[in-house]
């Protein structure tokens, strides 16, 4: 590979890496009011917009997208998140 081609490749690689979206850091979302028996969004420390988006996606049947928003919660398992989204979906 020519030095100029190698330089162009490195620049392209760096540019593509800079365009990738940053992965949000996981954080605890369960508040003391969280209740495992009744799956709802009310006991979670999510923004009102995130709760609204999760409920809207669940209502439309886009469960995976709703769970994708909830994945920033580091103290919840995927199963717990799925139970909440399924409960929201079954309410509609």
C-alpha positions in Angstrom: 0.0 0.0 0.0 1.3 3.4 -0.9 1.9 5.9 2.0 -0.8 8.2 0.6 -3.3 5.4 0.4 -2.5 4.3 4.0 -3.0 7.9 5.2 -6.3 8.1 3.4 -7.4 4.8 4.9 -6.5 6.0 8.4 -8.4 9.3 7.9 -11.4 7.5 6.7 -11.4 5.1 9.6 -11.1 7.9 12.1 -13.9 9.8 10.5 -16.2 6.8 10.5 -15.4 6.1 14.1 -16.2 9.7 15.1 -19.6 9.5 13.5 -20.8 6.5 15.5 -23.3 7.5 18.2 -22.1 7.4 21.8 -23.6 4.7 23.9 -25.3 6.2 26.9 -23.9 5.1 30.2 -26.1 2.7 32.2 -27.4 3.9 35.5 -29.7 2.7 38.2 -33.4 3.4 37.4 -35.3 1.7 40.1 -36.6 4.0 42.8 -37.6 2.9 46.3 -41.2 3.0 45.1 -40.5 0.3 42.4 -42.7 -2.8 42.8 -41.9 -6.0 41.1 -45.4 -7.4 41.5 -47.1 -4.6 39.4 -45.0 -3.9 36.4 -45.3 -0.2 35.5 -43.1 2.7 34.5 -44.0 4.8 37.6 -41.3 3.4 39.9 -38.5 4.0 37.4 -36.2 7.0 37.3 -36.8 7.8 33.6 -37.5 11.1 32.1 -41.2 11.9 31.3 -40.3 11.9 27.6 -38.7 8.4 27.8 -41.8 7.1 29.6 -44.0 8.6 27.0 -41.9 7.1 24.2 -41.9 3.7 25.8 -45.7 3.7 26.3 -46.3 4.9 22.7 -44.0 2.2 21.3 -45.6 -0.5 23.4 -49.0 0.6 22.3 -48.0 0.3 18.6 -46.5 -3.2 19.2 -42.9 -2.0 18.8 -41.8 -3.8 21.9 -38.1 -4.2 21.0 -37.8 -0.4 20.4 -39.5 0.2 23.7 -37.0 -2.1 25.5 -34.1 -0.5 23.6 -35.0 2.8 25.4 -35.1 1.0 28.8 -31.7 -0.6 28.3 -30.0 2.4 29.8 -31.3 1.1 33.2 -28.3 -0.8 34.6 -30.2 -2.2 37.6 -32.8 -4.0 35.5 -32.5 -7.3 33.7 -33.8 -7.7 30.2 -36.5 -10.0 31.5 -37.8 -7.3 33.9 -37.8 -4.7 31.1 -39.7 -7.2 28.8 -42.3 -7.8 31.5 -43.0 -4.1 31.9 -43.3 -3.6 28.1 -45.5 -6.6 27.7 -47.8 -5.3 30.5 -48.0 -1.9 28.7 -48.8 -3.7 25.4 -51.6 -5.9 27.0 -53.2 -2.8 28.5 -54.0 -1.5 25.0 
